[in-house]
């Protein structure tokens, strides 16, 4: 018959507790990773599903009087997909995302929009004119930045549509206004168009 003394019992209890803590920590890490994957895109920005969620949240948040919603589209990006293939064109998208992240605040929200080369930004606590200034700054930076694909340097331009939330807006109304502004901007290319209401 095996007899346990108090020291052995305490040692076994500590080992069981340690194993439990390690397993719990590993599971939490995995869950956190899956939560991040559920709301983000491969490029390191939020996905379209999360965009809808954030817009709904901001519209209901009482301390947010309004926010600015901006759509960005890389002009003629389909040509790069066709010419170089999707994998190489994705490198351009990653460089684009990294570049834009350098010109927005940590509190601004950056999303992949519906199509591969369309993105969205949400700015809180700034006016539409300030967002237009930021948009123009990003537009100029992108236009002058040399993007590398294979052994070639290429220059991109972007078109942007900007709107601001208004009282009793729905996410669909906000996105619709921004899409109309973007459509107008894409007629000229490399421009920013505002629609306030």
N, C-alpha and C positions, 0 to 999 in steps of 0.2 A: 504494500500500500504506500502511495506517494503522499508525503505530507508537505504542505506549503507553510512556510513561515511568512511573517508580515513583509519582510524585505522582498521576497520573491513575488508576492502578490502585488506590491507597489510597482515593482519593475515591469511585470506583465501589464498592469493597468497603464503605465506610462507608454509602453510600446504600442498598445492598442490605441491610445489617444493620439500618439504621434502619427501612426498609420492613418487614422481618421482625418487628422488635420492635413496631411499631405494629399490624400485622395480628395478632400473637400477643396483644397487650393487648386489642384489640377482640374477638377470639374468646373470650378468658377472661371478659371482661365479659358477653358474651352467654350463655355457658355458666352463669355465676353467676346471671344473671337467670332462666334456664330452671330451674335447680335450685331457686331460691326459689319460682318459680311452681308447681313440682311438689309442694312441701310446704306451701304456704300458701294461704290463702283470700283472697278479694277484700277482706275486712274487716281484713286485717293480722294474722290469727292463723293458727296451724297448722291444716291440714285433718285430716279424720278418718283418712286413710291414715297420716299422720305420727303421729297419736295412737297407733295400734296399734304402730308402730315404736318410739316412745319408751317405751311401757309394757313391751314386750319387752326393750328395752335396760336399763331400770331394774331389772327383775326379775332380770336376769343380772349386773348390776353388783355386785361383791362388797362395795364400801364403802357401798352403800345398803342399810341394814337394813330400811327400810320407807319408803313414801311415802303421801301422802294423795291420794285421787282424788275430785274434786267435780264433779257435774253441775249445771248451772244451766239453768233453763227460764223464759222470760218468760211470765208468766201471761196468758192470753187474747190472745196475739199474733196469732193467726189473724184475730181481729176487725179488727185494724189493717190486715192485708193485704187483707181483704175490703172494708173501708170506704174505704181510701185508695189501694190498689194496691200492688203489690210494690216498685216503684221508690221510692215515698215511704216505705214501711215500712222499706226498706233503710237509709234515712238514720237512722231510729231505731236500727236495729241497729248502725250505725257509731258513733253517739253512745254507745250502751250499751257497746260494746267499748272505746272510748276512756276512758270513765268507769271501767270495771273495771280497765283497765291501770294507772290511777292509784292503785289500792289493792292491787296485788300487787307482789311483789319482782321484780327483774330475773331472778332465777334460777327463778322459777315459770314453768310452761309453760301457755299458754293456747291452746285449740283450739276449732274449730267442731265440734260433734258431729253426729249423723246428720241432724237436721232443721234447718231454717233458723233457728229461735229457740232452739236448744239448744246449750250450750257446755260445755266441760270445762276444769277446771284441775287441774294436778298440782303438789303442794307437796312438796318434799323437805326433810328435816331439821326437820320440825315434827311435833308430835303432832296427833291428831285433834281434841282440844279447842281447840288454837290455830287449826286450820283452821275449826272451827265459829265461833270468834270473828271470824275474817276473813270468813267467809260471812255472818254476821249484820251485820257492818259494811257489807259490800257491799250486802246486802239493804236496809238502812236508807238508804244513800246513793241507791240506785236509786229507792226509794219516795218520797224527798223531792226528787229531781231533776226539774225540769220539762223534758220532752222536747218539742221543737217539731216540729209537722207542719202544713204550710201556715201558717195564722195562728193555730192553736190550740196551747195548751200542754196536754200530757197527762202523766199520772203512771203509771208502770209498777210492777208488783210482780214478784218472781221467787220461784220455789221451787227448793230445792236438796236434793240427795241426796249424802251424804258417806260414804266408806268409807276404810279404810286397807288397804294390802297386807299380806298375812300370808305366812308361810313356805309355799313350794310353790304359791303362787297362779299362775293363768294369767291372761292379759289378759281373757279372757272372763269368768272368775269375778269379777274386780275390777269390770268394767263391769256385770255382772249385779247385784252387790250395790248399786252406786251407782244403777242404774236402779230397783231395788226401793225404795230410800230416796227417790228422786225421785218415784216414783209415789205413795208415801205422803205426801210433802210436798205434792204437787199436789192431794190430797184437801182440804186446808185452804187452800192457796194462801198465798203470802207467808210461807213458813216454811222451816226447815232441819231435815232429819232425818238422823240418823247410823245407820249399820249397821256395827258393828265386825267381826263375823264372820259 
